[in-house]
Amino acid sequence: RGHPVREFLSGNQAVVRGALQAGCNYFAGYPITPASYILTKFVRCLQPERGTVIQTEDEIGAIGQ
C-alpha cells in the first residue's frame, strides 16, 4: 500500500475533461489565450465522429451558435 496517485490538471484541462465526462458533444468557441487549449482539445476529442466543434471569430459568434 502506498499513497494514492494524484493527477494534477490545469483549469482548462479540467473544463474539457468534465464536459466530456458529462456527455458534451458540441463546442463553439474561438482561439484566445489562455483558453485556446479548450478549443484545440475539443477539436481532437470530438471531431469528426463524436461531435461537433465550431470555431467562431469572437465570443458573440460563439454565443450565437
VMD Tcl script that builds the backbone (N, CA, C; Angstrom):
set m [mol new atoms 195]
animate dup $m
set s [atomselect $m all]
$s set {name element resname resid chain x y z} {
  {N N ARG 1 A 0.838 -1.185 0.000}
  {CA C ARG 1 A 0.000 0.000 0.000}
  {C C ARG 1 A 0.874 1.235 0.000}
  {N N GLY 2 A 0.520 2.116 -0.778}
  {CA C GLY 2 A 1.245 3.376 -0.818}
  {C C GLY 2 A 0.258 4.515 -0.821}
  {N N HIS 3 A 0.745 5.610 -1.202}
  {CA C HIS 3 A -0.119 6.777 -1.320}
  {C C HIS 3 A -0.880 6.699 -2.637}
  {N N PRO 4 A -2.122 7.159 -2.642}
  {CA C PRO 4 A -2.863 7.144 -3.916}
  {C C PRO 4 A -2.220 8.086 -4.921}
  {N N VAL 5 A -2.278 7.701 -6.168}
  {CA C VAL 5 A -1.731 8.528 -7.234}
  {C C VAL 5 A -2.701 9.674 -7.493}
  {N N ARG 6 A -2.174 10.855 -7.524}
  {CA C ARG 6 A -2.995 12.032 -7.795}
  {C C ARG 6 A -2.577 12.644 -9.116}
  {N N GLU 7 A -3.552 13.055 -9.859}
  {CA C GLU 7 A -3.297 13.685 -11.143}
  {C C GLU 7 A -3.577 15.168 -10.999}
  {N N PHE 8 A -2.663 15.973 -11.447}
  {CA C PHE 8 A -2.846 17.412 -11.398}
  {C C PHE 8 A -3.251 17.905 -12.780}
  {N N LEU 9 A -4.295 18.699 -12.820}
  {CA C LEU 9 A -4.812 19.238 -14.078}
  {C C LEU 9 A -4.814 20.752 -14.030}
  {N N SER 10 A -4.662 21.358 -15.180}
  {CA C SER 10 A -4.881 22.799 -15.269}
  {C C SER 10 A -6.393 23.040 -15.282}
  {N N GLY 11 A -6.800 24.260 -15.091}
  {CA C GLY 11 A -8.226 24.577 -15.158}
  {C C GLY 11 A -8.813 24.247 -16.522}
  {N N ASN 12 A -8.078 24.535 -17.586}
  {CA C ASN 12 A -8.559 24.233 -18.939}
  {C C ASN 12 A -8.716 22.736 -19.149}
  {N N GLN 13 A -7.764 21.957 -18.663}
  {CA C GLN 13 A -7.869 20.501 -18.771}
  {C C GLN 13 A -9.084 19.989 -18.008}
  {N N ALA 14 A -9.326 20.534 -16.839}
  {CA C ALA 14 A -10.476 20.111 -16.037}
  {C C ALA 14 A -11.791 20.460 -16.724}
  {N N VAL 15 A -11.862 21.620 -17.376}
  {CA C VAL 15 A -13.079 22.025 -18.099}
  {C C VAL 15 A -13.390 21.019 -19.197}
  {N N VAL 16 A -12.393 20.691 -20.005}
  {CA C VAL 16 A -12.604 19.767 -21.121}
  {C C VAL 16 A -12.963 18.382 -20.605}
  {N N ARG 17 A -12.223 17.887 -19.645}
  {CA C ARG 17 A -12.483 16.544 -19.123}
  {C C ARG 17 A -13.883 16.454 -18.503}
  {N N GLY 18 A -14.247 17.445 -17.706}
  {CA C GLY 18 A -15.569 17.441 -17.084}
  {C C GLY 18 A -16.684 17.504 -18.101}
  {N N ALA 19 A -16.516 18.349 -19.123}
  {CA C ALA 19 A -17.546 18.464 -20.159}
  {C C ALA 19 A -17.707 17.154 -20.918}
  {N N LEU 20 A -16.600 16.522 -21.266}
  {CA C LEU 20 A -16.676 15.250 -21.999}
  {C C LEU 20 A -17.286 14.146 -21.135}
  {N N GLN 21 A -16.912 14.095 -19.868}
  {CA C GLN 21 A -17.484 13.079 -18.980}
  {C C GLN 21 A -18.974 13.306 -18.749}
  {N N ALA 22 A -19.417 14.561 -18.869}
  {CA C ALA 22 A -20.840 14.879 -18.702}
  {C C ALA 22 A -21.634 14.622 -19.980}
  {N N GLY 23 A -20.951 14.258 -21.078}
  {CA C GLY 23 A -21.640 13.936 -22.314}
  {C C GLY 23 A -21.659 15.042 -23.351}
  {N N CYS 24 A -20.863 16.073 -23.161}
  {CA C CYS 24 A -20.819 17.173 -24.135}
  {C C CYS 24 A -20.400 16.631 -25.504}
  {N N ASN 25 A -21.152 16.998 -26.533}
  {CA C ASN 25 A -20.788 16.600 -27.894}
  {C C ASN 25 A -20.847 17.781 -28.866}
  {N N TYR 26 A -20.837 19.004 -28.318}
  {CA C TYR 26 A -20.876 20.217 -29.134}
  {C C TYR 26 A -20.085 21.307 -28.427}
  {N N PHE 27 A -19.249 22.020 -29.169}
  {CA C PHE 27 A -18.498 23.133 -28.599}
  {C C PHE 27 A -18.371 24.220 -29.643}
  {N N ALA 28 A -18.698 25.442 -29.273}
  {CA C ALA 28 A -18.481 26.620 -30.123}
  {C C ALA 28 A -17.591 27.561 -29.346}
  {N N GLY 29 A -16.477 27.935 -29.930}
  {CA C GLY 29 A -15.542 28.818 -29.246}
  {C C GLY 29 A -14.591 29.458 -30.226}
  {N N TYR 30 A -13.687 30.251 -29.679}
  {CA C TYR 30 A -12.725 30.934 -30.527}
  {C C TYR 30 A -11.350 30.874 -29.868}
  {N N PRO 31 A -10.309 30.924 -30.678}
  {CA C PRO 31 A -8.958 30.813 -30.132}
  {C C PRO 31 A -8.499 32.131 -29.507}
  {N N ILE 32 A -8.347 32.133 -28.207}
  {CA C ILE 32 A -7.823 33.289 -27.495}
  {C C ILE 32 A -7.060 32.770 -26.280}
  {N N THR 33 A -5.904 33.294 -26.057}
  {CA C THR 33 A -5.118 32.889 -24.899}
  {C C THR 33 A -5.820 33.400 -23.646}
  {N N PRO 34 A -5.949 32.632 -22.611}
  {CA C PRO 34 A -5.369 31.309 -22.360}
  {C C PRO 34 A -6.311 30.152 -22.654}
  {N N ALA 35 A -7.451 30.396 -23.277}
  {CA C ALA 35 A -8.440 29.335 -23.482}
  {C C ALA 35 A -8.299 28.601 -24.811}
  {N N SER 36 A -7.279 28.886 -25.583}
  {CA C SER 36 A -7.090 28.200 -26.866}
  {C C SER 36 A -6.986 26.692 -26.686}
  {N N TYR 37 A -6.431 26.254 -25.561}
  {CA C TYR 37 A -6.310 24.825 -25.282}
  {C C TYR 37 A -7.671 24.148 -25.327}
  {N N ILE 38 A -8.691 24.791 -24.785}
  {CA C ILE 38 A -10.028 24.183 -24.730}
  {C C ILE 38 A -10.531 23.909 -26.137}
  {N N LEU 39 A -10.432 24.875 -27.020}
  {CA C LEU 39 A -10.872 24.704 -28.402}
  {C C LEU 39 A -10.094 23.587 -29.095}
  {N N THR 40 A -8.772 23.625 -29.007}
  {CA C THR 40 A -7.980 22.617 -29.716}
  {C C THR 40 A -8.199 21.219 -29.149}
  {N N LYS 41 A -8.392 21.109 -27.855}
  {CA C LYS 41 A -8.636 19.794 -27.254}
  {C C LYS 41 A -9.995 19.249 -27.683}
  {N N PHE 42 A -11.019 20.106 -27.721}
  {CA C PHE 42 A -12.327 19.655 -28.203}
  {C C PHE 42 A -12.246 19.222 -29.666}
  {N N VAL 43 A -11.474 19.921 -30.476}
  {CA C VAL 43 A -11.312 19.517 -31.874}
  {C C VAL 43 A -10.750 18.104 -31.930}
  {N N ARG 44 A -9.731 17.819 -31.127}
  {CA C ARG 44 A -9.121 16.487 -31.137}
  {C C ARG 44 A -10.031 15.418 -30.551}
  {N N CYS 45 A -10.814 15.780 -29.544}
  {CA C CYS 45 A -11.629 14.772 -28.846}
  {C C CYS 45 A -12.981 14.511 -29.507}
  {N N LEU 46 A -13.544 15.507 -30.167}
  {CA C LEU 46 A -14.897 15.355 -30.701}
  {C C LEU 46 A -14.968 15.080 -32.188}
  {N N GLN 47 A -14.132 15.698 -32.963}
  {CA C GLN 47 A -14.289 15.585 -34.399}
  {C C GLN 47 A -13.598 14.353 -34.938}
  {N N PRO 48 A -14.056 13.754 -35.983}
  {CA C PRO 48 A -15.304 14.058 -36.677}
  {C C PRO 48 A -16.482 13.212 -36.213}
  {N N GLU 49 A -16.227 12.087 -35.557}
  {CA C GLU 49 A -17.327 11.152 -35.310}
  {C C GLU 49 A -18.014 11.295 -33.953}
  {N N ARG 50 A -17.451 11.995 -33.003}
  {CA C ARG 50 A -18.035 12.048 -31.659}
  {C C ARG 50 A -18.820 13.313 -31.379}
  {N N GLY 51 A -18.763 14.303 -32.268}
  {CA C GLY 51 A -19.493 15.536 -32.011}
  {C C GLY 51 A -19.112 16.627 -32.978}
  {N N THR 52 A -19.490 17.842 -32.628}
  {CA C THR 52 A -19.290 18.992 -33.500}
  {C C THR 52 A -18.528 20.080 -32.762}
  {N N VAL 53 A -17.548 20.666 -33.445}
  {CA C VAL 53 A -16.806 21.810 -32.914}
  {C C VAL 53 A -16.868 22.910 -33.955}
  {N N ILE 54 A -17.239 24.096 -33.521}
  {CA C ILE 54 A -17.307 25.253 -34.417}
  {C C ILE 54 A -16.378 26.331 -33.886}
  {N N GLN 55 A -15.457 26.794 -34.743}
  {CA C GLN 55 A -14.579 27.908 -34.367}
  {C C GLN 55 A -15.205 29.193 -34.870}
  {N N THR 56 A -15.401 30.127 -33.959}
  {CA C THR 56 A -16.015 31.404 -34.313}
  {C C THR 56 A -14.970 32.519 -34.239}
  {N N GLU 57 A -15.368 33.721 -34.645}
  {CA C GLU 57 A -14.446 34.857 -34.642}
  {C C GLU 57 A -14.317 35.517 -33.278}
  {N N ASP 58 A -15.363 35.434 -32.452}
  {CA C ASP 58 A -15.327 36.073 -31.144}
  {C C ASP 58 A -16.395 35.473 -30.246}
  {N N GLU 59 A -16.518 36.007 -29.024}
  {CA C GLU 59 A -17.468 35.429 -28.075}
  {C C GLU 59 A -18.913 35.623 -28.497}
  {N N ILE 60 A -19.216 36.690 -29.181}
  {CA C ILE 60 A -20.586 36.912 -29.658}
  {C C ILE 60 A -20.938 35.842 -30.700}
  {N N GLY 61 A -20.011 35.541 -31.578}
  {CA C GLY 61 A -20.241 34.485 -32.559}
  {C C GLY 61 A -20.443 33.133 -31.909}
  {N N ALA 62 A -19.674 32.864 -30.847}
  {CA C ALA 62 A -19.805 31.580 -30.152}
  {C C ALA 62 A -21.157 31.475 -29.465}
  {N N ILE 63 A -21.621 32.553 -28.872}
  {CA C ILE 63 A -22.921 32.544 -28.212}
  {C C ILE 63 A -24.037 32.301 -29.217}
  {N N GLY 64 A -23.896 32.868 -30.414}
  {CA C GLY 64 A -24.916 32.748 -31.448}
  {C C GLY 64 A -25.011 31.367 -32.074}
  {N N GLN 65 A -24.021 30.551 -31.834}
  {CA C GLN 65 A -24.047 29.202 -32.408}
  {C C GLN 65 A -24.941 28.358 -31.578}
}
mol reanalyze $m
mol bondsrecalc $m
mol representation Tube
mol addrep $m
